[in-house]
Each structure stands twice: as structure tokens, then as C-alpha cells.
């Protein structure tokens, strides 16, 4: 799942190419990635040991954050590789941050891959720092809307001992809604058990939770319901808050990915041809009342949910639970991204 990986696949590829090249390269690339992030990478053949990297990110929350990066964020960026990068002040016009990368200061052998991947997590570091800074320093007890993926807002509510994260879930296909409903029900059943007591508590509802009363209608109109997490302070102030906050920003994308993975196998039974008894079936349908039709449709939907849930217990939920709620590093062999020159 390259789009959830903290290290940008496109940026990693270009920086590795610059580092490994045997002849000077003239590079002037613009890369656009999910989350409306823009990278600008430049390298001149006259000085191949130096590359310039600029990044622009839209605000996560309108009105709650400044265009200028905080000192905390600057220090976190410097910590990616102090020997090989330098922050340009002021950054290039149109960007929030510009770095000078000294490629000849990156250690050789296998270490260079690890370091370049670490530098390529810059988007994750900046966004996670911004989110953490707002959670720690901004007082808000009503829902605040955040937007990382376009048209997919989520809400955070800060309380004295916890933070409530609420994700409206939307799908384009009805089949995805069926799978996701079973998926979320399984998430509640197993995720809130004693075995996972240290993980954030979660809940799912088909209707907006009480905390979102009064929010804009367009933000609350969903077909996949609402997933909520109760996040304790130690979850965002522990040893790896950057990764935890990055997972929050990408929860919608992570759910969609797993629903699509489960889609081919979970709906296999529904692809079997169904026999209709001609006129008898039509006559019976005509004679049925509206209530009976609704009951029949709901019964079929419920049976689909039950069948899919039994499969999710085996194929999907354990993997989702381990990777999301325990907050490890995401990994995948997928390398999908969009690179524009």
C-alpha cells in the first residue's frame, strides 16, 4: 500500500536515482501525491552532489494553523538526516519548506537506502507535527474538521483525558457498503474485547454520533456510517506519535483498500446465477405488500452481512487489527503513485 507508506515511493525512487547515478543528471521534477502534496526536486549537472527538495502541503484545518512551520516541525525535519540536509530560509516561493540535500554525505552501502527512505517521509513528518501541535496547544471542545484526502473530512474532538476521532465513511459501490458494514461490526466485536484493551476503543454507527450534531449536512451524508476511536493521550505522546497520527490521517484510505481486497472473495456467492420461476415469481411479487418487499430486501442484506462477516473473521480482520490499531509500520510491494513532470 504505497499510498499509506510514510515514505513517498516517487520521491524515494528519484532520490535513489540521483544518488546511484554514475554520470551527472539534470533533474527538474514536480510530483503530486494523495493528500494534495507537491514535491519539486531539482539537480544540476554542474553540481551533481547537491539536490534541492521543496514541498507544499495544503492546511489540514482552515483557520487553526499558520502557513509557517513551527520550530518543533523544523527540528523534526532536521532530525531525518542532520549530516545530509540543510533547511533553506526562506523557502522557495510557493512552498512551505525547501531543503538542500548533500548526496555525498549520505553513507554508502545498504545504509543509503534506509536514509533516503527516511528523508522521503518528510510529508508524514510535517503533517504529523502539525496535527500533534494542534492537539497539544489548541483548546477545542467542539468537533474540528480536518481534511487530508480531498472530499474525505474527519473530525477530532479534544477532551481532558482523551481525543475522539470520527470518520464519515463513503463508498461509490453498494457492494463495498455491504462488506464495510460487516468489517466495522467485526472491528467492534473483536477490537473492544479484553485482548485489545490497550488499543483505542472503537465504535460504528449508521447515523451521525451525538458529538457531530450541528455539523454541515454535506459532511454527515454517508452510506458507510461513522467510525469513532477513543484515543488516549499516551497514544499520541508515546514513542512513535508520528506513525500513529499518520495512520489517523490515512484511515479512510486504509479502509477502502481492505474493502477492495475483500471484494473479489467476499461476494463470490452472490455471483452464482439465481433461478426465477417465471410468471409465478412475478405474480407473487405483485401481490406482495410494500412492507413484505422491504422485509425481503432487508433479510437478503442481513444474510449477505452474516456470510461476509464469517469470512472477514478469517481473512480480513486480524490483519486489519494488527496493522491499524497496533500502529506498526505499513509495508507493501505495491508502488502505485502519480509522477508528473
N, C-alpha and C positions, 0 to 999 in steps of 0.2 A: 504494500500500500504506500506507494511513493508519495501520494498527496498528503499522507498523515505523518510521514517521517519528518523528524525535526530538521534533518539536513536536506537542503534543496537538491534534488537529483540533477537538475540542469546546471546549477551553479557548481556543484561538485565536479561534474563532467568537464566543464570549461576550465576550471582551475587546475584539475589534473592534467588536462591537455597542455596548458601553459607551462606547468611545472616539468612535464616529461619531454617537451619538445627538444629536438636536437638542433633546430635552427630557429632564429628569431621569428616571432609571429606578430603580425599587425592585427589586433582584435578590437572591434568596437561593437559589442553585442548589447541588445536590450532583451531582457527576459521578463515575461509576465506569468505569474503563477496564481493559483487559487488563493483567495483572500485579497485580491487586487494588489498584490505586492509587485513592485517593479524593481529589477536589478539593472544596473548599467556597468558593464565590465569593459575596461579599456587597457590595452597593452601596446606599446610602440616598439617596433623592430629596432629602433636606435638604443633602447634601454630595456632589453627583454627580462631583466631580473626584477622589474617593478611592474605591478599592475594596480589599477585604480578600480575600486568597487564602491558604487553608490547604491543606496536603497531608499525607496519611497514606500510608505505604508499609509493607508487611509486611517483615520481615527477609529478606534474601537467604539467609542461613545462620544457623540456630539455634545460639546459643552462641558465635559468633565476632564479633558486633558489638553495640554498645550502642544503646539507643533514642535516645540523644542524638547529634546530628550533630556531627562533628568540626569543628575550626576550619578545616581545609582545605576541607571541603564548604561551610561558611558563606561563605568568601571566594569560592569559585567561583560561588555563587548571587548574591552581591552584584555580581559582575562581569558578570552578564547585562545589567544596565542601572543603573549606580550612581545616575544622576540621578533615576530614576523609581521606585525601590523601596527599602523600608526593612524590615529584619527585626525582628519583634516578639519580645521576650524577656521572659518565657517565651512559647512559642506557645500557642494556644488549646487547651483540654483535648481530648484525643483525637487530636491532630495532632502531627506531628514538626516542622512548620515553618509559620509564619504570616508573610505579607508584607503590608505596606501599599503599594499601587500608586498613585502620583501620576500620574493620567492626563494632567493638564495639563502635566506635564514631559516627555511623550513628544513628540518633534519631529513637526511636521505633514508634509503631502505624502506622498510614497512611503515615506519613512523609517519611518513609524509601523507599516507592515505588517511590515517586517523586524524591528523592535524587539519588537513584540508576539509574533511567532513565536519570537523568541529567548527571551522570558520564558516562553513556553509549552513550552520544552524543559526545564523545571525538574525533571520526573521523571527524564529521561535524565541530567541533570547530577548529581542526588543519588545515583542508583543507580550511575552510573559512578564517582563519587568513592568511594562505599562499597566497591565492588569493587576499585578501584585501591588504596585504603588497606589492605585486607586482603592483597592480593597483595604489597605492599611491606613491610608491618610485621608480618604474622603468619607464623611459621615452620610450615609443614606439608609433610611429605614423603609423606603418605598421601593417598588421594583424599578431597576435601572436597565434600560435596553442596551444591549451590546450587539454589534454586527461585525462578524469576521468574514463569513461567507456571504456574498450578496444574496439578499432576499431570504436569509435564514437567521432572523434575530433570536437571541436568547436573553433571559432575564436573570439578574442577580439581586438578591435581597440580603442586605447585611444586618445581622442581629448580634447582640452582645457575645454570644457563645458559639455562633455558627453562621454559615452563609448558605442560603438556599439558592440553588441553580435550577432554573426551569427552562426546558427546551420544548417549544412547539414543534411538532413533527409533521412534515408534509411529504406526500408521495404523489407521483403522477399516475401510477397504475393501481387499480383496485387489488390486484394480486399482491402487490407489495404491502398494502394496508393489512391484509389478512395475515401475512407472515409476520409483519412487525407487531401486530396486536398480540399474537402468541408469544413472540420474542420478549415483549415487555412484561407480559404476565409471568413468564418464566423468570425474568430478571427479578421481579418482586418476590416470587415464591422462594427461590434459592438464595438470591442476594441478601435478603433480610433474615436469613437463618443465623443461628448462633455460630456456625462455622466461619462466617464472614463478618463477625461483629466489629472488627476494626476498620472495615471499609465503609465508605459513605453510604448511608441508608438511602434507599431509592423508592419511588412510588410512581405509578402511572395512572392517568385518568383520561377518559374520553372527553371530558369537559374541562374548561379552564379551572385551575385551582383557585381557592379564595384569595390568595395573595395577588392575583392578577386582575382583580375586579377594578374596573375603571380604565383599563388599558385600551388602546385603539383596536377597533373591530378587526381591521386587516391583519393585525399581529396575532389575533386569537382564533382566526378561522383556519382550522386544520382538519385533515382527515385521518391523521395518525395519533391524535391525542397529545398529551403533555407528559413528559418525563421529568421528574424532580429528584434532585440529590440534596441531602443534608450534609454539608461539608464542614467539618470541624476546623478550628484554627490550626491544629497540628498538621492537617493535610496540606496547607498552603505555606506553612512556616517550617517544614521539615527539611530533610537533607536534599530533596530534589523537587523543590516547588516549581521550577521551570517546566519540568516534564508534566507535572500534574496540571498546571494551568494550560499548557499546550493541549493536553487531552480534552480539557473543558472546551477550548476553542474549536476543536475538531470533532466533538461528539456527534453532531448531525451527520457529518461525512462518514464517520466510523459506522454508524447505524445503517446508513444507506448501503455501504459496501457489503456488510454482512447479510443484509436482506437480499441483495442481488446474488450473493454467493449461495444462499439457501434456496433461492428461487427455482433453479432447474430441478432439484431433487424433491423439494417440499411440495410442489404442485404436480408431481408426476401422476398421482392417482386421478387428478382432475382432467388429465388429458385422455383418459380412456373414453371411448365413444359410449354414449348413453342411448338405450333403445326407447323409443316413444311408441305408444300403442295407437298411433293414428288418430282416428276420429274419437275413440273413447277418451283419449287423453285431452283432446280439445274440448269435448263436451263437459268433462269433469272440471276442467279449468274454468269454463264459462259459468258453470253452476256455483263455483266456489265464491264465497263472500270475500270482501277485501280483507277482513281480519284473518281468514284462513290462509289467504295468499301471503300476507305478511308473516304469519307464523311459519309457513312452509319455507319462506326465504330465510328467515332468521334461523330456523332449525338447520338448514343447509350450511349457513355461515358458521354456526356453532360447531357443527361436525367438522368443517374444514379446520377451525381453530384447534379442536381437540386432536385431529390427526397430525397437524403440523407441530403442535406442542410436544407430542410424543417423539417426534423426530428431532426437534430442537434440543431436547434433553440429552440426546446422544451426540449430535453433530455440531451444534452451534453454540449453546450457551456456555459450556465450560470454557471454550476458547475465548469467548467474549468477556466472561467474568475475569479470567486470568489477565487478559491484556488490558482491559479498560480499568476495572475497579482496583486492581493492584498496582496500576500505573507503572509498568515496566517500559523499556524502550521498545518502540514499534519497529518491526523489521518486515521486509518483503522483498521478493525478487522482481516485483513489478517496477518498471521505470517509466511510467507514463507522465509526461509533462508537456507543456507547450513552450516552445522556444521561438521567438520572433527576432528577426534581425532588422 
